[in-house]
Amino acid sequence: MAALEGSVTSTPTAGAVETQLAVLKQRVMAKWDALIQKDFASAYAFTSPGYRQSFPLQSFKGRFGNQLSWQRVEVAKVDFKGEDAATIGIYVHFRYYPPQAEKALDMKTFVEESWVLVDGQWWYLVQD
């Protein structure tokens, strides 16, 4: 029986899960707050270390056009994929400026983002 004791794995406590959930939501909201402010350098700082190692800030900035303006976001769901990955469902409220239109359109869409836990910190996993 003693040989089995070393193979037993513990599951995270409810408190630990709630703490990770709160930290992850805070980072998601901070990334989106930066995007709403068009502070791409701050939003880029939330991308995974591997992404930042492979792609410069200019590449990240180039992903965004100027035909819309993010207004606010709501985290709708968090789906943990083990202890070090999560999919975040977000409602993004934005204003779209159609070409040659007289006024902007207020819209909402649902997006899912992947986040990974690396060295104790949650990072946005940019996917193309």
GUKOLKE-603563 format. One record per residue (C-alpha): residue number from 1; residue in three letters; x, z, y. Coordinates in nm, 2 decimals. Each point is the difference from the previous one (the first is absolute). Layout:
<pt votor="NUM" vodren="ala" c1="X" c3="Z" c2="Y"/>
...
//
This chain:
<pt votor="1" vodren="met" c1="0.00" c3="0.00" c2="0.00"/>
<pt votor="2" vodren="ala" c1="0.29" c3="0.07" c2="0.24"/>
<pt votor="3" vodren="ala" c1="0.10" c3="-0.37" c2="-0.02"/>
<pt votor="4" vodren="leu" c1="-0.33" c3="-0.10" c2="0.15"/>
<pt votor="5" vodren="glu" c1="0.02" c3="0.22" c2="0.30"/>
<pt votor="6" vodren="gly" c1="0.25" c3="-0.23" c2="0.17"/>
<pt votor="7" vodren="ser" c1="-0.22" c3="-0.30" c2="-0.03"/>
<pt votor="8" vodren="val" c1="-0.31" c3="0.15" c2="0.16"/>
<pt votor="9" vodren="thr" c1="-0.06" c3="-0.15" c2="0.34"/>
<pt votor="10" vodren="ser" c1="-0.19" c3="0.18" c2="0.28"/>
<pt votor="11" vodren="thr" c1="-0.27" c3="-0.16" c2="0.19"/>
<pt votor="12" vodren="pro" c1="-0.01" c3="0.04" c2="0.38"/>
<pt votor="13" vodren="thr" c1="-0.21" c3="0.29" c2="0.13"/>
<pt votor="14" vodren="ala" c1="-0.30" c3="-0.07" c2="0.21"/>
<pt votor="15" vodren="gly" c1="0.18" c3="0.14" c2="0.30"/>
<pt votor="16" vodren="ala" c1="0.30" c3="-0.24" c2="-0.05"/>
<pt votor="17" vodren="val" c1="-0.24" c3="-0.30" c2="-0.03"/>
<pt votor="18" vodren="glu" c1="-0.18" c3="0.11" c2="0.32"/>
<pt votor="19" vodren="thr" c1="0.33" c3="0.04" c2="0.18"/>
<pt votor="20" vodren="gln" c1="0.12" c3="-0.35" c2="-0.11"/>
<pt votor="21" vodren="leu" c1="-0.33" c3="-0.15" c2="0.09"/>
<pt votor="22" vodren="ala" c1="0.02" c3="0.16" c2="0.35"/>
<pt votor="23" vodren="val" c1="0.36" c3="-0.12" c2="0.06"/>
<pt votor="24" vodren="leu" c1="-0.09" c3="-0.35" c2="-0.13"/>
<pt votor="25" vodren="lys" c1="-0.31" c3="-0.03" c2="0.23"/>
<pt votor="26" vodren="gln" c1="0.20" c3="0.12" c2="0.29"/>
<pt votor="27" vodren="arg" c1="0.27" c3="-0.27" c2="-0.06"/>
<pt votor="28" vodren="val" c1="-0.26" c3="-0.27" c2="-0.04"/>
<pt votor="29" vodren="met" c1="-0.17" c3="0.09" c2="0.32"/>
<pt votor="30" vodren="ala" c1="0.33" c3="0.03" c2="0.19"/>
<pt votor="31" vodren="lys" c1="0.10" c3="-0.35" c2="-0.12"/>
<pt votor="32" vodren="trp" c1="-0.33" c3="-0.14" c2="0.12"/>
<pt votor="33" vodren="asp" c1="0.01" c3="0.19" c2="0.33"/>
<pt votor="34" vodren="ala" c1="0.33" c3="-0.18" c2="0.06"/>
<pt votor="35" vodren="leu" c1="-0.15" c3="-0.34" c2="-0.09"/>
<pt votor="36" vodren="ile" c1="-0.30" c3="0.07" c2="0.23"/>
<pt votor="37" vodren="gln" c1="0.25" c3="0.07" c2="0.28"/>
<pt votor="38" vodren="lys" c1="0.19" c3="-0.31" c2="-0.10"/>
<pt votor="39" vodren="asp" c1="0.30" c3="0.22" c2="-0.05"/>
<pt votor="40" vodren="phe" c1="0.14" c3="-0.21" c2="-0.28"/>
<pt votor="41" vodren="ala" c1="0.33" c3="0.18" c2="-0.02"/>
<pt votor="42" vodren="ser" c1="-0.18" c3="0.33" c2="-0.07"/>
<pt votor="43" vodren="ala" c1="-0.23" c3="-0.17" c2="-0.26"/>
<pt votor="44" vodren="tyr" c1="0.31" c3="-0.16" c2="-0.16"/>
<pt votor="45" vodren="ala" c1="0.15" c3="0.34" c2="-0.04"/>
<pt votor="46" vodren="phe" c1="-0.28" c3="0.08" c2="-0.25"/>
<pt votor="47" vodren="thr" c1="0.09" c3="-0.29" c2="-0.23"/>
<pt votor="48" vodren="ser" c1="0.19" c3="0.07" c2="-0.32"/>
<pt votor="49" vodren="pro" c1="0.38" c3="0.04" c2="0.01"/>
<pt votor="50" vodren="gly" c1="0.03" c3="-0.31" c2="-0.23"/>
<pt votor="51" vodren="tyr" c1="-0.21" c3="-0.21" c2="0.24"/>
<pt votor="52" vodren="arg" c1="0.21" c3="0.11" c2="0.30"/>
<pt votor="53" vodren="gln" c1="0.32" c3="-0.08" c2="-0.19"/>
<pt votor="54" vodren="ser" c1="-0.12" c3="-0.35" c2="-0.07"/>
<pt votor="55" vodren="phe" c1="-0.20" c3="-0.09" c2="0.32"/>
<pt votor="56" vodren="pro" c1="0.09" c3="0.06" c2="0.36"/>
<pt votor="57" vodren="leu" c1="-0.25" c3="0.13" c2="0.26"/>
<pt votor="58" vodren="gln" c1="-0.05" c3="-0.36" c2="0.13"/>
<pt votor="59" vodren="ser" c1="-0.13" c3="-0.11" c2="-0.34"/>
<pt votor="60" vodren="phe" c1="-0.24" c3="0.29" c2="-0.01"/>
<pt votor="61" vodren="lys" c1="-0.12" c3="-0.08" c2="0.36"/>
<pt votor="62" vodren="gly" c1="-0.05" c3="-0.36" c2="-0.09"/>
<pt votor="63" vodren="arg" c1="-0.27" c3="0.09" c2="-0.25"/>
<pt votor="64" vodren="phe" c1="-0.24" c3="0.08" c2="0.28"/>
<pt votor="65" vodren="gly" c1="-0.16" c3="-0.25" c2="0.24"/>
<pt votor="66" vodren="asn" c1="-0.17" c3="0.06" c2="0.33"/>
<pt votor="67" vodren="gln" c1="-0.35" c3="-0.11" c2="-0.07"/>
<pt votor="68" vodren="leu" c1="-0.12" c3="0.35" c2="-0.09"/>
<pt votor="69" vodren="ser" c1="0.03" c3="0.35" c2="0.13"/>
<pt votor="70" vodren="trp" c1="-0.03" c3="0.29" c2="-0.23"/>
<pt votor="71" vodren="gln" c1="-0.24" c3="0.27" c2="0.13"/>
<pt votor="72" vodren="arg" c1="0.00" c3="0.27" c2="-0.26"/>
<pt votor="73" vodren="val" c1="0.02" c3="0.07" c2="-0.37"/>
<pt votor="74" vodren="glu" c1="-0.17" c3="0.22" c2="-0.25"/>
<pt votor="75" vodren="val" c1="0.15" c3="0.10" c2="-0.34"/>
<pt votor="76" vodren="ala" c1="-0.28" c3="-0.06" c2="-0.24"/>
<pt votor="77" vodren="lys" c1="0.17" c3="0.08" c2="-0.33"/>
<pt votor="78" vodren="val" c1="0.33" c3="0.11" c2="-0.16"/>
<pt votor="79" vodren="asp" c1="0.08" c3="-0.10" c2="-0.35"/>
<pt votor="80" vodren="phe" c1="0.32" c3="0.17" c2="-0.14"/>
<pt votor="81" vodren="lys" c1="0.18" c3="-0.22" c2="-0.26"/>
<pt votor="82" vodren="gly" c1="0.20" c3="0.28" c2="-0.15"/>
<pt votor="83" vodren="glu" c1="0.21" c3="0.24" c2="0.21"/>
<pt votor="84" vodren="asp" c1="0.19" c3="-0.25" c2="0.20"/>
<pt votor="85" vodren="ala" c1="-0.24" c3="-0.28" c2="0.09"/>
<pt votor="86" vodren="ala" c1="-0.34" c3="-0.04" c2="0.16"/>
<pt votor="87" vodren="thr" c1="-0.24" c3="-0.26" c2="0.11"/>
<pt votor="88" vodren="ile" c1="-0.17" c3="0.08" c2="0.33"/>
<pt votor="89" vodren="gly" c1="-0.34" c3="-0.16" c2="0.10"/>
<pt votor="90" vodren="ile" c1="-0.04" c3="-0.04" c2="0.37"/>
<pt votor="91" vodren="tyr" c1="-0.27" c3="-0.13" c2="0.23"/>
<pt votor="92" vodren="val" c1="0.17" c3="-0.17" c2="0.29"/>
<pt votor="93" vodren="his" c1="-0.21" c3="-0.05" c2="0.32"/>
<pt votor="94" vodren="phe" c1="0.14" c3="-0.27" c2="0.22"/>
<pt votor="95" vodren="arg" c1="-0.09" c3="-0.24" c2="0.28"/>
<pt votor="96" vodren="tyr" c1="0.05" c3="-0.37" c2="-0.08"/>
<pt votor="97" vodren="tyr" c1="0.07" c3="-0.25" c2="0.27"/>
<pt votor="98" vodren="pro" c1="-0.11" c3="-0.34" c2="-0.13"/>
<pt votor="99" vodren="pro" c1="0.17" c3="-0.30" c2="0.15"/>
<pt votor="100" vodren="gln" c1="-0.19" c3="-0.14" c2="0.30"/>
<pt votor="101" vodren="ala" c1="-0.28" c3="0.26" c2="-0.03"/>
<pt votor="102" vodren="glu" c1="-0.15" c3="0.17" c2="0.30"/>
<pt votor="103" vodren="lys" c1="0.01" c3="0.35" c2="-0.15"/>
<pt votor="104" vodren="ala" c1="0.16" c3="0.20" c2="-0.27"/>
<pt votor="105" vodren="leu" c1="-0.17" c3="0.10" c2="-0.32"/>
<pt votor="106" vodren="asp" c1="0.00" c3="0.36" c2="-0.12"/>
<pt votor="107" vodren="met" c1="0.05" c3="0.00" c2="-0.38"/>
<pt votor="108" vodren="lys" c1="0.09" c3="0.22" c2="-0.29"/>
<pt votor="109" vodren="thr" c1="0.17" c3="-0.07" c2="-0.33"/>
<pt votor="110" vodren="phe" c1="0.11" c3="0.19" c2="-0.31"/>
<pt votor="111" vodren="val" c1="0.37" c3="-0.02" c2="-0.10"/>
<pt votor="112" vodren="glu" c1="0.20" c3="0.17" c2="-0.27"/>
<pt votor="113" vodren="glu" c1="0.36" c3="0.10" c2="0.05"/>
<pt votor="114" vodren="ser" c1="0.26" c3="0.11" c2="-0.26"/>
<pt votor="115" vodren="trp" c1="0.21" c3="0.31" c2="0.08"/>
<pt votor="116" vodren="val" c1="0.29" c3="0.14" c2="-0.20"/>
<pt votor="117" vodren="leu" c1="0.16" c3="0.34" c2="-0.01"/>
<pt votor="118" vodren="val" c1="0.38" c3="-0.04" c2="0.04"/>
<pt votor="119" vodren="asp" c1="0.23" c3="0.30" c2="0.04"/>
<pt votor="120" vodren="gly" c1="-0.29" c3="0.23" c2="0.09"/>
<pt votor="121" vodren="gln" c1="-0.15" c3="-0.23" c2="0.27"/>
<pt votor="122" vodren="trp" c1="-0.29" c3="-0.25" c2="-0.01"/>
<pt votor="123" vodren="trp" c1="0.08" c3="-0.35" c2="0.10"/>
<pt votor="124" vodren="tyr" c1="-0.22" c3="-0.31" c2="0.06"/>
<pt votor="125" vodren="leu" c1="0.08" c3="-0.27" c2="-0.26"/>
<pt votor="126" vodren="val" c1="-0.03" c3="-0.33" c2="0.18"/>
<pt votor="127" vodren="gln" c1="-0.15" c3="-0.27" c2="-0.22"/>
<pt votor="128" vodren="asp" c1="-0.03" c3="-0.37" c2="0.08"/>
//
